[in-house]
Amino acid sequence: MASSQVETVSTNADKAKLVLAVALVLASLVGFYLLGRRGQVAQWGVLIAGLLAAVVIFVTSELGKQFMAFGRDSLREVRKVVWPARKEAMQMTAYVFGFVVIMALFLWLTDKTLEWVFYDLILGWKK
């Protein structure tokens, strides 16, 4: 069964909601800094109220609804993941660390060998 994706067209109301949400975020940030002399309660109250209002407006827009649906679908997919057991995770971590150590030693030996070949044998520079 093939599912078809329907792309919705953003209306002017949705665009206005997004602009209003961005304006509320900016206004709450400006209010936070302008109310510095009124105390922290006023500052944080304006910031939190403005951000919450912006989130509510964003979620009611079509883009916000799509974002929320994407979040729900993502959580549903994460729940389907079969996570490794502790023993498997520790073994894989040990393999990665072992590989990193071996690669570091290989690169160090390669570097020292090339340094010896170029500087000592070819150029004759002694350290």
C-alpha positions in Angstrom: 0.0 0.0 0.0 1.6 3.3 -1.1 1.0 6.3 1.1 0.8 9.7 -0.6 2.2 12.8 1.0 -0.1 15.9 0.8 1.8 19.2 0.9 -0.3 21.9 2.5 0.1 25.5 1.3 1.0 28.0 4.0 -1.8 30.6 4.3 -1.4 34.2 5.2 -2.8 33.5 8.7 0.0 30.9 9.2 2.6 33.4 8.1 1.2 36.0 10.4 1.3 33.5 13.3 5.0 32.8 12.6 5.8 36.5 12.4 3.9 37.1 15.6 5.7 34.3 17.3 9.1 35.6 16.3 8.0 39.1 17.3 7.0 37.8 20.8 10.4 36.1 21.2 12.2 39.3 20.3 9.9 41.4 22.5 10.3 39.1 25.5 14.1 39.3 25.1 14.0 43.1 24.8 11.7 43.3 27.8 14.0 41.1 29.8 16.9 43.5 29.3 14.8 46.7 29.7 13.3 45.5 33.0 16.7 45.0 34.6 16.1 47.7 37.3 12.6 46.4 38.2 14.0 43.2 39.6 14.6 39.6 38.5 11.0 38.6 39.1 9.7 41.1 36.5 12.6 40.2 34.1 12.0 36.5 34.2 8.2 36.9 34.3 8.3 38.8 31.0 10.7 36.5 29.4 8.9 33.3 30.3 5.5 34.7 29.5 6.6 36.0 26.1 8.3 32.7 25.2 5.3 30.6 26.3 3.0 32.8 24.3 5.3 32.5 21.3 5.4 28.7 21.6 1.6 28.5 21.9 1.2 30.7 18.8 3.8 28.7 16.9 2.2 25.3 17.8 -1.2 26.5 16.5 0.3 27.3 13.0 0.5 24.7 10.3 4.3 24.6 10.5 4.0 24.1 14.3 1.6 21.2 13.8 3.9 19.6 11.4 6.8 20.1 13.8 4.8 18.5 16.6 3.8 15.5 14.4 7.5 15.1 13.4 8.4 15.0 17.1 5.7 12.4 17.9 6.9 10.3 14.9 10.5 10.6 16.0 9.7 9.5 19.6 7.7 6.5 18.2 10.7 5.5 16.1 13.1 5.8 19.0 10.9 3.5 21.1 11.3 0.9 18.3 15.1 0.9 18.6 16.7 -2.2 20.1 19.4 -0.9 22.4 22.5 -3.1 23.1 22.9 -4.7 26.4 25.4 -3.3 28.8 27.9 -6.1 28.0 27.6 -5.5 24.3 28.0 -1.7 24.7 31.1 -2.2 26.9 32.6 -4.6 24.3 32.0 -2.3 21.4 33.5 0.6 23.4 36.6 -1.5 24.2 36.9 -2.3 20.5 36.8 1.3 19.5 39.3 2.3 22.1 41.6 -0.5 21.1 41.3 0.5 17.4 42.1 4.1 18.3 45.2 3.1 20.3 46.5 0.8 17.5 45.8 3.5 14.9 47.6 6.1 17.0 50.7 3.9 17.3 50.6 3.1 13.6 50.5 6.8 12.7 53.2 7.7 15.2 55.5 5.0 13.8 54.8 6.1 10.3 55.5 9.7 11.2 58.8 8.8 13.0 59.9 6.6 10.1 59.2 9.3 7.5 61.0 11.8 9.7 64.0 9.6 9.9 64.0 8.8 6.2 63.7 12.5 5.1 65.7 14.3 7.7 68.4 11.8 8.6 69.0 9.8 5.4 68.1 12.1 2.6 68.9 15.6 3.9 71.5 14.6 6.5 70.1 16.8 9.2 70.9 15.6 12.6 68.9 16.6 15.6 
